[in-house]
Amino acid sequence: MKILILHRVPYFKIEYHRGISHDRHDVTYFGTDQALATLPPHLRCERVSRPGLGSAFEEARDWLAHRPRDFDRVISVSEYELLDAALLREYLGVPGAPADQVALARDKVLMKQAVEEAGLRVPRFLALPRFLDLDGRVPWDGRTVLKPHRGASSEDVLVFDTPRQAAAAVTGGRTGIPGLDAGSGLADFEVEEFVPGPIRHFDGLVQDGEVLVLSGSEYVGTCLRYAQGGPLGSFQLALSEEEHAWVSRALAAVRIQDGSFHLEAIAHRGELVFLEVGNRVGGADVVATVELATGVHLPSYELRALLGERVTGTIPEPPADRRLYGWFVCPGHHLAGQEFQGLDGTAAFRDDPAVVAWNELPPGSPLPDHITYQSGETVLAGIVAGDTPEGGRRWIADLFASLSVRTRPAVRTTSEQVPA
């Protein structure tokens, strides 16, 4: 087949060669120079650079207008370019999920509407323009969440004490979100009630609507606190038949029929409350921990499913050592402009036999200026194994309570010191 990949996620996170034979298929990677630089140098493929100033769909369409060609599949595994791939498939007449189906797993208002209609509980919510029309007089009291419809990594997510405080912050231009405070982008945001409880994530593989692989974990910390500079981790759980059924119902509601999924829910008073879902693999070390526990490398099987290959019956048996795994990551983006000098309070954890992977940023490295979960960019990222969910979560929580980060101001280069 002729396969076009909208390439954004670094190659090592997906390892495309494990799911696509580059000798048998003609594979074209379409991405920015930065993304293409992550491809293995000797990989048999075509590399096409795009400027990265517009959307992947727009730039691919412009490229193909000048160099017309056919493809049998158009694939993206990036949260940010799933819709671009769908639009390009429709533009080229290529098989695959259409844009309206993909939007259900990208737009937080649409997905909650669909899940609620399927009979599952969701936080009460409103699109931001409708919320402002009501001036904060909504069917819930207490803490209120403002978030983008199609955001990721908890960027531009805010929590207010009351709905009226949220409304006042938006109308008064005091949210701290530049576009929103300038009066633009209201339609890109939604508001929902804050539902307390531990947050769980469910990761796996689905083909033709059937869940073939499923792993469940509970966060230590939250994605929002991570965006604000706190550490984040999760540890795997033993899942019940009821949770399996709940996940299947949620995926069916948002029409995720093929590929990987990352679904988040709040465990509130004995029931799961749907939070959001993506038709892609989870970030941080979710892929690695799922493979350790199940023997399944999610991106590989997702790619096979997206190529139309039947993966049912090819899923490997879980490892004989049925341990549970968790991942942990300590950010550095909140310390942008600083230089990493090291960690304190981690020696006992680093040398613990339970540690499967420990990736610490080298001293002297500049800290990132953007939210990232990537090892090599974050201060610390790793994987730990355990026999019980409680023990694993406690290990990660103890690590977070013990560690501290040492930094110093980054040394400015001569080009930064002297104006051009």
C-alpha positions in Angstrom: 0.0 0.0 0.0 0.9 3.7 -0.3 0.6 5.1 3.2 0.8 8.8 4.2 1.6 9.5 7.8 1.0 12.9 9.2 4.1 12.8 11.4 4.1 14.8 14.7 4.7 12.5 17.6 8.5 11.6 17.9 9.3 8.4 16.2 10.6 6.6 19.2 7.2 7.1 21.0 5.4 5.1 18.2 8.1 2.9 16.6 6.2 2.8 13.3 8.3 -0.1 12.0 6.8 -2.4 14.6 3.4 -2.0 13.0 4.1 -1.2 9.4 6.5 -3.1 7.1 8.4 -0.4 5.4 9.8 -2.9 2.9 6.4 -4.1 1.8 4.6 -0.7 1.8 5.6 2.7 0.4 5.4 5.0 3.4 5.6 8.8 3.2 6.1 10.9 6.4 4.7 14.4 6.2 5.8 16.7 9.0 7.9 19.6 10.1 11.7 19.4 9.9 11.7 19.0 13.7 9.4 16.0 13.5 11.1 14.4 10.5 14.4 14.6 12.4 13.2 12.0 14.8 12.9 9.4 12.0 15.7 6.7 11.9 18.2 7.7 9.3 18.1 4.4 7.4 14.4 3.8 7.5 13.0 3.1 4.0 10.5 5.9 3.4 9.9 9.2 1.8 10.2 12.3 3.9 8.2 15.4 3.0 8.8 18.6 5.0 6.0 21.1 5.7 6.3 24.6 7.0 4.2 24.1 10.1 2.6 27.5 9.8 -0.9 26.2 8.9 -2.7 23.0 9.8 -1.4 19.6 8.6 -4.5 19.2 6.4 -4.1 22.6 4.7 -0.4 22.1 4.1 -0.8 18.5 2.8 -3.6 19.7 0.5 -1.4 22.4 -0.9 1.5 20.0 -1.3 -0.7 17.5 -3.2 -2.1 20.3 -5.4 1.4 20.8 -6.7 2.4 17.1 -6.7 -0.8 15.1 -7.2 -0.6 11.4 -6.1 -2.7 8.7 -4.6 -2.6 7.0 -1.2 -4.4 4.0 0.2 -4.3 5.1 3.8 -3.8 8.4 5.6 -2.8 8.0 9.2 -2.1 10.2 12.2 -1.5 9.1 15.8 -1.3 12.6 17.2 -4.0 14.1 19.3 -3.6 17.4 17.4 -3.7 15.9 13.9 -6.4 13.2 14.0 -8.9 15.6 12.6 -6.5 16.7 9.9 -6.0 13.1 8.8 -9.8 12.6 8.7 -10.3 15.8 6.6 -7.5 14.7 4.2 -9.0 11.2 3.9 -12.3 12.8 2.8 -10.5 15.1 0.5 -8.6 12.2 -1.2 -11.4 9.6 -1.0 -9.3 7.3 1.2 -10.9 4.8 3.6 -10.9 5.5 7.3 -12.9 7.3 10.0 -14.6 10.4 8.7 -14.3 13.9 10.2 -17.6 13.9 12.0 -16.7 10.6 13.7 -13.3 11.8 14.7 -14.7 15.0 16.1 -16.6 13.0 18.7 -13.3 11.9 20.2 -11.7 15.4 20.0 -14.4 17.9 21.1 -15.2 17.7 24.8 -18.7 19.1 24.4 -19.7 16.7 21.6 -18.2 13.6 23.4 -20.0 14.4 26.7 -23.3 14.9 24.9 -22.8 11.5 23.2 -21.8 9.7 26.4 -24.7 11.2 28.4 -27.1 10.2 25.7 -25.8 6.6 26.0 -26.9 6.6 29.7 -23.5 7.2 31.4 -22.9 9.9 33.9 -20.9 12.9 32.9 -20.2 16.2 34.7 -22.9 18.8 34.1 -21.5 21.1 31.4 -22.2 23.9 29.0 -20.5 25.5 26.1 -19.0 28.8 27.3 -21.2 31.1 25.3 -24.3 29.5 26.7 -22.8 29.6 30.2 -22.2 33.3 29.9 -25.8 33.8 28.7 -26.9 32.3 32.0 -24.5 34.6 33.9 -23.3 31.7 36.0 -26.8 30.6 37.0 -26.3 27.0 36.2 -27.7 23.7 37.6 -24.7 23.1 39.9 -23.0 24.9 42.8 -19.4 24.9 43.9 -16.2 24.4 42.0 -16.4 25.0 38.3 -13.9 24.0 35.5 -13.2 26.1 32.4 -11.4 24.2 29.7 -10.8 24.3 25.9 -13.0 22.0 23.7 -10.1 20.5 22.0 -7.2 21.1 24.4 -4.7 18.6 25.7 -2.2 18.4 28.6 -4.5 20.5 30.8 -3.3 23.7 29.0 -5.6 26.7 29.6 -7.7 24.7 32.2 -8.8 26.7 35.2 -10.8 25.8 38.3 -13.0 28.4 40.1 -14.8 28.2 43.4 -18.2 28.9 42.0 -19.9 29.3 38.6 -20.4 33.0 39.2 -16.7 33.5 39.8 -16.0 31.7 36.5 -18.4 33.9 34.6 -17.0 37.1 36.2 -13.4 36.1 35.3 -14.3 35.5 31.7 -16.5 38.6 31.2 -14.0 40.7 33.1 -11.1 39.5 31.0 -9.3 38.1 34.1 -8.7 34.5 33.3 -5.0 34.8 32.3 -5.7 33.1 29.0 -4.7 35.8 26.4 -7.2 35.0 23.6 -10.1 34.6 26.0 -9.2 37.8 27.9 -9.1 39.6 24.5 -12.6 38.6 23.9 -11.9 36.0 21.2 -12.2 32.2 21.2 -15.3 32.0 23.5 -16.7 29.3 21.3 -13.5 27.2 21.8 -14.2 26.7 25.5 -16.6 24.9 27.7 -17.5 25.0 31.4 -18.4 22.0 33.7 -19.0 21.1 37.3 -16.0 19.9 39.3 -16.7 16.3 40.3 -14.4 15.2 43.2 -12.7 11.8 43.3 -9.6 10.0 42.1 -9.1 10.1 38.3 -8.5 6.9 36.4 -7.3 6.3 32.9 -8.2 3.3 30.7 -5.9 2.5 27.8 -6.2 -0.2 25.2 -7.0 -1.3 21.7 -10.3 -1.6 19.8 -11.1 -3.1 16.4 -14.5 -3.0 14.8 -15.9 -1.8 18.1 -14.6 -4.7 20.1 -12.2 -3.9 23.0 -9.3 -6.3 22.5 -6.9 -4.9 25.1 -7.7 -3.0 28.3 -5.6 -1.6 31.1 -6.8 0.6 33.9 -4.7 2.9 36.1 -5.3 5.5 38.8 -3.4 8.8 38.8 -1.1 10.0 41.6 -1.6 13.7 41.3 -3.6 15.3 38.4 -2.9 16.5 34.9 -3.9 20.0 35.9 -1.5 20.1 38.8 1.2 18.8 36.4 0.5 21.7 34.1 1.0 23.9 37.1 4.3 22.3 38.0 3.5 19.3 40.2 4.7 15.8 39.6 2.3 13.2 38.1 2.1 9.4 37.9 -0.3 6.5 37.8 -0.3 2.9 38.8 -2.3 0.0 37.3 -5.5 -1.5 38.8 -7.2 -4.8 38.6 -10.3 -4.2 36.6 -13.8 -5.6 37.2 -16.2 -6.9 34.6 -18.4 -3.8 35.3 -15.5 -1.5 34.4 -14.8 -3.4 31.2 -18.5 -3.0 30.2 -18.5 0.7 31.2 -15.4 1.3 29.0 -17.0 -0.5 26.0 -20.2 1.6 26.4 -18.3 4.9 26.5 -16.2 4.0 23.4 -19.3 3.0 21.5 -21.0 6.3 22.4 -18.2 8.3 20.9 -17.8 5.9 17.9 -14.2 4.9 18.6 -14.2 1.7 16.6 -10.6 1.2 15.6 -7.2 1.9 17.1 -5.9 2.9 20.5 -7.8 4.8 23.1 -7.0 6.8 26.3 -10.1 7.3 28.4 -10.3 9.3 31.7 -13.0 9.0 34.3 -13.6 10.1 37.9 -14.2 7.5 40.6 -17.0 9.3 42.5 -19.0 7.6 45.3 -18.8 4.2 43.8 -19.5 5.0 40.1 -17.4 6.2 37.2 -18.1 9.7 35.8 -16.9 10.1 32.2 -14.3 12.9 31.9 -12.8 12.7 28.3 -11.5 10.3 25.8 -9.0 10.3 22.9 -8.6 7.9 20.0 -4.9 7.6 20.5 -2.4 6.2 23.0 -1.8 7.9 26.3 1.2 10.1 27.0 4.1 9.7 29.4 5.0 6.0 29.7 1.5 4.6 29.3 2.5 2.7 26.2 5.5 1.1 28.0 3.6 0.2 31.1 0.7 -1.4 29.1 3.2 -3.4 27.1 4.9 -4.6 30.3 1.6 -5.7 31.8 0.0 -7.2 28.7 2.7 -7.9 26.2 0.9 -5.6 23.7 2.7 -2.6 22.1 -0.4 -0.5 21.5 0.9 1.6 18.6 1.9 -1.4 16.6 -1.4 -3.1 16.8 -3.2 0.2 16.2 -1.3 0.7 13.0 -2.2 -2.8 11.8 -5.8 -2.1 12.6 -5.7 1.2 10.7 -4.2 -0.6 7.7 -7.2 -2.9 7.7 -5.4 -5.9 9.0 -7.3 -8.2 11.3 -5.6 -8.2 14.8 -8.1 -10.3 16.6 -6.4 -13.6 17.3 -2.9 -12.1 17.0 -2.8 -10.5 20.5 -0.1 -12.1 22.6 -0.8 -13.8 25.9 0.0 -11.6 28.9 3.4 -12.2 30.5 3.6 -15.1 33.0 4.8 -12.6 35.6 1.5 -10.8 36.2 2.9 -7.7 38.0 1.4 -4.3 37.9 3.3 -1.2 36.6 3.2 2.5 37.0 4.9 5.5 35.6 6.0 8.8 37.1 7.2 12.1 35.7 8.4 15.3 37.3 8.0 18.4 35.1 10.4 21.3 34.4 8.3 23.6 32.2 7.2 25.7 35.2 11.0 26.5 35.8 11.6 27.7 32.2 14.6 29.9 32.0 16.4 27.8 34.6 19.1 25.2 34.2 18.6 21.8 35.8 21.2 21.0 38.5 20.0 17.8 40.0 17.5 16.1 42.3 17.5 15.7 46.1 15.7 13.0 48.1 15.7 10.4 45.4 18.7 8.1 46.2 16.6 5.5 48.0 14.1 5.4 45.2 16.5 5.3 42.3 18.2 2.2 43.6 15.0 0.4 44.6 14.7 -3.0 42.9 11.1 -2.1 42.0 12.4 0.5 39.5 12.1 -0.6 35.9 13.3 2.6 34.3 14.7 5.9 35.6 15.4 8.7 33.2 16.8 11.8 34.9 17.8 15.0 33.0 21.5 15.5 32.8 22.7 18.4 35.1 23.3 21.6 33.1 20.3 20.9 30.8 18.0 23.9 30.1 14.4 23.3 31.3 11.6 23.3 28.6 9.4 26.3 28.0 6.3 24.1 27.2 4.4 21.3 28.8 5.9 18.0 28.0 5.8 14.4 29.4 8.8 13.2 27.3 11.8 11.7 29.0 14.8 13.7 28.0 12.8 16.9 28.4 11.3 16.4 31.8 13.3 16.6 35.0 12.6 12.9 35.8 10.6 10.1 34.2 10.4 6.5 35.0 8.6 3.2 35.6 8.1 1.2 38.7 6.7 -2.3 39.3 4.6 -3.7 42.2 2.3 -6.4 43.3 -0.6 -4.3 44.5 -2.3 -1.1 43.3 -2.1 0.3 46.8 1.6 -0.4 47.2 2.5 1.0 43.8 0.6 4.3 44.3 2.1 4.7 47.7 5.6 4.2 46.3 5.0 7.0 43.7 3.4 9.3 46.3 6.4 8.8 48.6 8.8 9.6 45.8 6.9 12.8 45.1 6.9 13.8 48.7 10.7 13.2 49.0 12.1 14.7 45.8 13.1 18.3 45.3 14.7 20.0 42.2 17.8 22.0 42.2 18.2 24.7 39.5 20.1 27.8 38.6 19.5 30.6 36.1 20.4 29.5 32.6 23.6 30.9 31.3 22.8 33.3 28.5 24.6 32.9 25.2 26.5 35.7 23.5 23.8 36.0 20.9 21.2 36.4 23.6 23.3 39.1 25.4 24.0 41.3 22.3 21.0 42.6 20.4 21.0 41.9 16.7 
